[in-house]
């Protein structure tokens, strides 16, 4: 298939760019970055932290062995288990006596029953050690889980912000394991870290900004605090990346984010393959997707290597479409969500967030490879067309039936690359791949397909331990006929029914022998009600890596 000898990219006027032929697709040898060049023109001043992660709350966190009645500061927050009649523990009874019965009065006045997420606040008389006291409902003690712990943490953050408190003491639920304390703190840190990167002024935004300077954590261990800070940093990185507009988070900016991580941690090393490197490796599927864009593709390989001997090796492969227009199968009409297609790099965002968390948690004995084929899927004179045939790096030929089924094309070459690194114990790809997965599982569950039952079970346990919703789906070989092409090895889409299954079957064709799993996170990657990007899968992928630690 011959393509034009010259390509065009709008940059004020038409600019001719020399082209070259690679396999069965033509590529532009060099494409100026229209967005990068125009940023100074389109914006009065640069936005602080434009491609950086959301800044985590800078308040100092420290464990405290003080009892609630002895603590002093602006705001004391205490948790209450759900019950028809609230019985105060010994510590809280002593606190109630110290503050003149204000705690019992607060419970009575609000008819407080301790339901998960509920809360109430009251000011205390002059002369008491704390200026205000707040109560947070934990739900029933027998039902206290990761989900309930995160509700508690979110309530804690909300109270701190609305009360404009600077010095806060928070008692954590007693008689629960450190992992649940960690979940409370993760949610609190995320709630205390609003995304203000794209506000030119914070005037009028004061109500969203925490004033917190110090948070004393009564009953917490330093280990739980450190783990919470580490995982929260990874989640905020993911939320920041997924929530970044595509004119800021380009493939180049994503590669720069990976470089920043590699410079922060000695255990992380980075290799970025440029377009010419990918051409040399024959990545025709990946490059076919990127060829319509002005932004150059960036193939990112970030590697975590522990300090000691390596006993296990895994690869996490993230879909990295920083914007997906749909190409010639343009996303159009109600429900297309084209304005939200900045989140089509949600898999890559989760992988980079997991890299941040894993490097901080420093598991021993396991090497983790983080792989992203970053690019845009754009509509232009150079874009791939329905009917084109691409050649992947394993020499499989792919008939492009729908240019909006592009993520699996980029992942195909990324999976081949991952397996080519040498013997792996597991390869897991993660992607906002199909709307069909949302139809099947709704907005809260990720879907899981795997060629290996043991790997599937490990991922499901990791998700359960992390408190994230993941559901195993069938890798139905009966549907394989749907993606067989009469003129090539494969088609990039099957029938409408079972679309998420045929997408997984397509990906399976690019892993030969390594245990492999595919996570479709199109639903839980984004939640408008909760503020957009969720950070989904960072916790699961981190737990998954830790499960291999020696």
C-alpha positions in Angstrom: 0.0 0.0 0.0 1.7 3.2 -1.2 1.0 6.4 0.6 1.8 10.1 -0.2 5.4 11.2 -0.5 4.6 14.3 1.5 2.5 15.0 4.5 1.0 18.2 5.8 0.6 19.6 9.3 -1.3 22.9 10.0 1.0 25.5 11.6 -0.4 28.8 10.5 0.1 27.8 6.9 0.6 24.5 5.2 4.0 23.0 5.9 5.4 20.3 3.7 7.2 17.5 5.5 9.3 14.8 3.8 7.8 11.3 4.2 9.2 7.8 4.0 7.8 4.3 3.5 7.9 1.8 6.3 6.4 -1.7 5.7 3.0 -1.2 4.4 2.5 2.2 6.0 4.1 5.5 5.3 5.4 7.7 8.0 6.4 11.3 8.2 10.1 11.6 8.9 9.7 14.6 11.2 6.5 16.4 12.2 6.6 19.8 14.0 4.5 19.8 17.2 1.7 22.2 16.4 0.5 22.2 20.1 4.0 22.7 21.6 4.8 25.5 19.2 1.5 27.3 19.8 1.3 27.2 23.6 2.9 30.6 24.0 0.5 32.0 21.4 -2.7 30.6 22.8 -2.1 31.2 26.5 -1.4 34.5 28.2 0.9 32.8 30.6 1.9 29.2 31.3 -0.2 27.3 33.9 1.9 26.2 36.9 2.4 22.5 37.1 0.9 21.9 33.6 2.1 18.3 33.1 3.0 17.7 36.7 1.1 15.4 39.1 -1.5 16.9 41.4 0.5 18.3 44.4 -0.1 16.2 47.5 -1.2 17.9 50.7 2.0 19.3 52.3 0.9 19.1 55.9 3.1 17.1 58.2 1.6 13.8 59.3 2.8 12.0 62.4 1.7 9.1 64.6 0.6 10.0 68.1 0.2 8.0 71.2 -1.8 10.7 73.0 -5.3 9.9 74.1 -8.1 12.0 72.6 -8.7 13.7 76.0 -5.0 14.8 76.2 -4.7 16.1 72.6 -4.8 19.9 72.0 -5.2 21.8 68.7 -7.8 23.3 66.4 -9.9 20.3 65.6 -10.2 16.8 67.1 -11.8 14.1 64.9 -13.0 10.9 66.5 -14.6 7.8 64.7 -17.8 6.2 65.9 -19.0 2.7 65.1 -22.6 2.4 63.9 -25.2 1.3 66.5 -28.8 2.1 67.5 -27.4 3.4 70.8 -23.9 4.7 70.8 -21.7 3.4 73.6 -18.6 5.4 74.1 -15.3 3.6 74.5 -13.2 4.2 77.6 -11.0 6.8 75.7 -14.0 8.6 74.4 -15.8 8.5 77.8 -12.7 10.2 79.3 -12.7 12.7 76.5 -16.5 13.4 77.0 -15.8 14.1 80.7 -12.8 16.4 79.8 -15.0 18.5 77.5 -18.0 18.7 79.8 -20.2 16.2 78.0 -20.0 17.9 74.6 -19.3 14.7 72.8 -22.5 13.0 74.2 -24.4 16.2 73.5 -23.2 16.2 69.8 -24.3 12.6 69.3 -27.7 13.3 70.9 -28.4 16.6 69.1 -27.7 15.1 65.7 -29.3 11.7 66.5 -26.0 10.4 65.3 -26.0 6.6 64.6 -22.5 6.2 63.2 -23.5 5.4 59.6 -20.6 5.2 57.2 -19.7 8.7 55.9 -21.9 10.6 58.3 -20.3 13.4 60.4 -21.1 16.3 62.8 -19.0 19.1 64.3 -19.3 21.3 67.4 -17.3 24.1 68.9 -16.0 23.6 72.4 -15.9 26.0 75.3 -12.9 28.2 76.0 -10.4 26.4 78.2 -10.8 22.9 76.6 -7.7 21.4 74.9 -9.3 21.3 71.4 -11.3 24.2 69.9 -13.7 21.9 68.0 -14.6 18.3 68.0 -15.9 16.3 65.0 -17.4 12.8 64.9 -17.3 10.5 61.8 -19.4 7.4 61.3 -17.6 4.2 60.4 -20.6 2.0 59.7 -20.9 -1.4 61.4 -17.7 -2.8 62.9 -18.3 -6.2 61.3 -18.6 -4.6 57.8 -15.6 -2.3 58.1 -13.7 -2.8 54.8 -11.5 -0.9 52.4 -14.6 0.8 51.0 -15.8 1.9 54.5 -12.2 3.0 55.4 -12.1 5.2 52.3 -15.4 6.8 53.2 -14.0 7.6 56.6 -10.9 9.2 55.0 -13.0 11.2 52.5 -15.1 12.5 55.4 -12.0 13.4 57.4 -10.7 15.4 54.5 -14.0 17.1 53.9 -14.3 18.2 57.6 -10.7 19.5 57.7 -11.3 21.6 54.6 -14.8 23.0 55.6 -13.6 23.8 59.1 -10.5 25.5 57.8 -8.5 23.7 60.5 -4.7 24.1 60.7 -3.8 21.7 63.5 -5.9 18.5 63.5 -5.9 15.4 65.6 -7.6 12.4 64.1 -8.2 9.2 66.1 -8.2 6.2 63.8 -10.6 3.2 64.2 -9.3 0.9 66.9 -8.9 -2.9 66.7 -8.4 -2.9 62.9 -5.3 -3.9 60.9 -2.8 -1.4 59.5 -4.0 -2.0 56.0 -7.4 -0.3 56.9 -5.7 2.6 58.6 -3.6 3.0 55.4 -6.9 3.1 53.4 -8.3 5.8 55.6 -5.2 7.9 55.2 -4.9 7.4 51.5 -8.4 8.7 51.0 -7.8 11.6 53.3 -4.6 12.6 51.5 -6.4 12.4 48.1 -9.3 14.5 49.5 -6.9 17.1 50.8 -5.1 17.4 47.4 -7.5 19.2 45.0 -6.5 19.7 41.4 -5.9 23.4 40.9 -3.2 23.1 38.2 -5.3 24.8 35.5 -6.7 27.7 37.5 -5.1 31.0 36.5 -6.2 32.3 39.9 -7.3 30.7 43.1 -9.6 33.6 43.9 -13.0 32.2 44.8 -11.5 28.7 45.3 -10.6 29.1 48.9 -13.4 26.8 50.1 -11.7 23.9 48.3 -8.2 24.5 49.6 -7.1 22.9 52.8 -5.4 25.2 55.5 -4.0 22.1 57.2 -0.4 22.4 58.5 -0.2 19.4 60.9 -2.2 16.2 61.2 -1.6 14.1 64.3 -2.8 10.5 63.8 -3.9 9.0 67.1 -3.5 5.2 67.0 -1.7 5.0 63.7 1.7 3.4 63.0 4.4 5.1 61.0 4.4 2.1 58.6 0.7 2.8 57.7 1.4 6.5 57.3 4.4 6.0 55.0 2.5 3.4 52.9 -0.5 5.7 52.6 1.6 8.6 51.5 3.4 6.4 48.9 0.3 4.9 47.4 -1.6 8.3 47.5 1.3 9.9 45.6 1.0 7.3 42.9 -2.8 7.7 42.7 -2.5 11.5 42.5 0.1 11.1 39.7 -2.4 8.9 37.8 -5.3 11.3 38.5 -3.2 14.2 37.4 -2.2 12.5 34.2 -5.7 11.2 33.3 -7.2 14.6 34.1 -4.7 16.6 32.1 -6.0 18.1 28.8 -4.5 16.7 25.7 -2.9 20.0 24.6 -0.7 19.7 27.8 -0.4 15.9 28.3 1.1 15.0 24.9 3.2 11.8 24.3 6.3 13.9 24.8 5.0 15.2 28.2 4.2 11.6 29.2 7.7 10.5 28.4 9.0 13.5 30.5 6.8 12.4 33.4 8.5 8.9 33.2 11.9 10.7 33.1 11.0 12.6 36.2 10.2 9.4 38.0 13.5 7.8 36.9 15.4 10.8 38.3 13.5 10.6 41.6 14.2 6.9 42.3 17.5 5.1 41.9 15.6 1.8 41.4 13.9 3.2 38.2 15.6 3.3 34.8 14.1 4.7 31.6 14.4 3.9 27.9 12.3 5.9 25.4 12.1 4.7 21.8 11.6 7.4 19.3 9.7 7.0 16.0 12.8 5.8 14.1 13.5 3.2 16.8 10.0 1.9 16.5 10.3 1.8 12.8 13.4 -0.3 13.1 11.5 -2.7 15.3 8.7 -3.0 12.7 6.0 -1.6 15.0 3.6 -1.0 12.1 0.4 -1.4 14.2 1.5 1.3 16.8 2.9 3.6 14.2 -0.2 3.2 12.0 -2.3 4.7 14.8 0.1 7.6 15.4 0.7 8.6 11.7 -2.2 11.0 11.6 -1.0 13.2 14.4 1.4 16.1 14.5 2.7 15.0 17.9 5.5 12.4 17.6 4.9 9.0 19.2 6.9 8.0 22.3 7.4 4.4 23.3 8.2 4.4 27.0 9.9 1.6 28.9 10.4 2.3 32.6 12.0 -0.4 34.7 12.0 -1.0 38.5 14.9 -3.2 39.6 15.1 -4.0 43.3 18.3 -3.6 45.3 18.9 -7.3 45.8 18.6 -10.3 43.5 15.8 -10.5 41.0 13.7 -13.7 41.4 10.6 -12.7 39.5 10.0 -10.5 36.4 6.6 -9.0 35.4 5.5 -6.4 32.8 2.7 -3.9 33.1 1.6 -2.5 29.7 -0.6 0.6 29.6 -2.6 2.0 26.7 -1.3 5.5 26.1 -3.6 7.3 23.7 -3.3 10.9 25.0 -6.2 11.8 22.7 -8.5 9.6 20.6 -10.5 11.4 18.0 -11.6 8.1 16.5 -9.7 8.9 13.3 -11.8 8.5 10.1 -14.3 6.6 12.2 -14.7 10.0 14.0 -16.3 10.0 17.4 -19.4 12.0 16.7 -22.9 12.5 18.1 -24.4 12.3 21.6 -22.6 9.8 23.8 -19.4 9.7 21.8 -17.6 11.4 24.7 -15.0 12.9 22.4 -14.5 15.8 24.8 -13.3 13.2 27.4 -11.0 11.3 25.3 -8.0 12.7 27.2 -8.8 9.8 29.6 -8.0 7.2 26.8 -4.5 7.0 28.3 -6.0 5.8 31.6 -4.1 2.5 31.3 -0.8 4.4 30.9 -1.7 6.7 33.7 -2.4 3.7 36.0 0.9 2.1 35.0 2.9 5.3 35.7 1.1 5.8 39.0 1.9 2.2 39.9 5.5 2.8 39.0 5.6 5.7 41.5 3.9 3.6 44.2 6.0 0.5 43.6 9.3 2.4 43.6 8.3 4.0 46.9 7.2 0.7 48.4 10.4 -1.0 47.2 9.4 -4.6 47.0 12.3 -7.1 47.0 13.0 -9.8 44.5 10.7 -8.6 41.7 11.6 -6.6 38.6 8.7 -4.6 37.2 8.7 -3.3 33.6 6.3 -0.4 32.8 5.6 -0.2 29.1 3.6 2.5 27.2 3.2 3.0 23.5 2.1 6.7 23.7 0.6 8.5 20.8 -2.5 10.3 19.5 -5.2 9.0 17.2 -6.0 12.0 15.0 -7.8 12.7 11.7 -5.6 14.1 9.0 -4.3 13.5 5.4 -1.8 11.1 6.9 -4.1 9.2 9.2 -4.8 5.5 8.7 -8.0 4.7 6.9 -10.6 1.9 7.2 -9.4 -0.8 4.9 -5.7 -0.2 5.5 -3.6 -3.2 6.4 -0.9 -2.8 9.1 2.0 -5.1 9.9 2.7 -5.6 13.6 6.2 -6.3 15.0 5.5 -10.0 15.2 4.7 -9.9 11.4 1.0 -10.5 11.9 -1.1 -8.5 9.4 -4.1 -6.5 10.6 -7.0 -5.3 8.5 -8.2 -2.0 9.9 -12.0 -2.2 9.9 -12.5 0.6 12.4 -9.9 3.3 13.1 -11.6 4.0 16.5 -10.4 0.5 17.6 -6.9 1.9 17.8 -5.9 1.1 21.4 -5.5 -2.6 20.7 -3.2 -1.8 17.7 -0.8 0.1 20.0 -1.0 -2.6 22.7 -0.2 -5.3 20.1 3.3 -4.0 19.4 3.8 -3.1 23.1 2.9 -6.7 24.1 5.3 -8.1 21.5 8.0 -5.8 22.9 7.3 -6.9 26.5 7.6 -10.6 25.7 10.8 -9.9 23.7 12.5 -8.6 26.9 13.1 -12.2 28.0 11.4 -14.7 30.3 8.6 -13.0 32.2 6.4 -14.5 35.0 3.5 -12.4 33.9 2.4 -9.7 31.4 -0.6 -7.6 32.3 -2.0 -5.0 29.9 -4.4 -2.3 31.2 -6.5 -0.1 29.0 -9.6 2.0 28.5 -10.3 -0.3 25.6 -14.1 -0.8 25.0 -17.4 0.8 25.7 -18.7 -2.7 25.6 -17.1 -3.4 28.9 -19.0 -0.5 30.5 -22.3 -2.0 29.1 -21.4 -5.4 30.5 -20.1 -4.3 34.0 -21.2 -0.8 34.5 -19.1 2.2 35.6 -17.5 0.8 38.7 -16.0 -2.6 37.7 -13.0 -3.3 35.6 -13.1 -6.4 33.4 -10.4 -9.1 33.5 -9.4 -11.6 30.8 -6.5 -14.0 31.1 -4.8 -16.9 29.4 -3.7 -18.3 32.8 -6.0 -19.2 35.8 -3.3 -18.7 38.4 -2.5 -15.2 37.1 -6.2 -14.4 37.0 -6.7 -15.5 40.6 -3.6 -13.4 41.7 -5.0 -10.3 40.0 -8.5 -10.8 41.5 -7.0 -11.2 45.0 -4.8 -8.1 44.4 -7.9 -6.1 43.5 -9.8 -7.5 46.5 -6.9 -6.6 48.9 -6.7 -3.2 47.3 -10.5 -2.6 47.6 -11.0 -2.1 43.9 -13.7 -3.8 41.9 -12.5 -6.3 39.2 -14.5 -9.1 37.5 -13.2 -12.1 35.6 -14.7 -12.3 32.0 -14.5 -15.2 29.6 -11.8 -15.4 27.0 -14.3 -17.1 24.7 -12.4 -18.9 21.9 -15.8 -19.4 20.1 -15.7 -15.7 19.1 -12.3 -15.9 17.5 -13.9 -16.3 14.1 -15.2 -12.8 14.4 -11.7 -11.2 14.1 -10.4 -13.4 11.3 -9.9 -11.4 8.1 -10.4 -12.8 4.6 -7.4 -10.8 3.3 -5.1 -10.5 6.4 -4.3 -12.4 9.6 -6.7 -10.4 11.8 -9.4 -7.7 11.8 -9.1 -5.1 14.5 -12.8 -5.5 15.4 -15.4 -8.2 15.6 -19.2 -8.1 15.8 -21.1 -5.7 18.0 -22.0 -8.4 20.5 -19.1 -9.4 22.8 -17.0 -6.5 21.7 -14.9 -6.5 24.9 -14.2 -10.3 24.5 -13.1 -10.0 20.9 -10.8 -7.1 21.9 -9.2 -9.4 24.5 -8.9 -12.2 22.0 -7.2 -9.8 19.5 -4.6 -8.9 22.2 -3.9 -12.5 23.0 -2.6 -13.0 19.5 0.4 -10.9 20.4 1.7 -12.9 23.4 3.1 -16.3 22.6 3.8 -18.2 25.8 4.0 -15.9 28.8 1.1 -15.9 31.3 -1.0 -12.9 30.2 -3.9 -10.9 31.4 -5.9 -7.9 30.1 -7.7 -5.4 32.3 -10.4 -3.2 30.6 -10.9 -0.1 32.8 -13.1 2.0 30.6 -15.8 2.2 33.3 -14.0 3.0 36.6 -11.2 5.2 35.1 -13.5 8.2 35.3 -16.3 9.5 37.6 -17.8 12.9 37.0 -19.7 12.8 40.3 -16.5 12.4 42.2 -14.5 14.9 40.2 -13.3 13.1 37.1 -10.2 10.8 37.1 -10.3 8.2 39.9 -6.8 6.7 39.9 -8.3 3.3 39.5 -5.9 0.3 39.3 -2.9 1.9 40.9 -3.7 0.1 44.1 -4.4 -3.2 42.3 -1.2 -3.1 40.3 0.8 -2.2 43.4 -0.6 -5.1 45.3 0.0 -7.3 42.3 3.7 -6.4 42.2 4.0 -6.8 46.0 2.5 -10.3 45.7 5.7 -11.4 43.8 8.0 -9.8 46.4 10.3 -12.3 48.2 
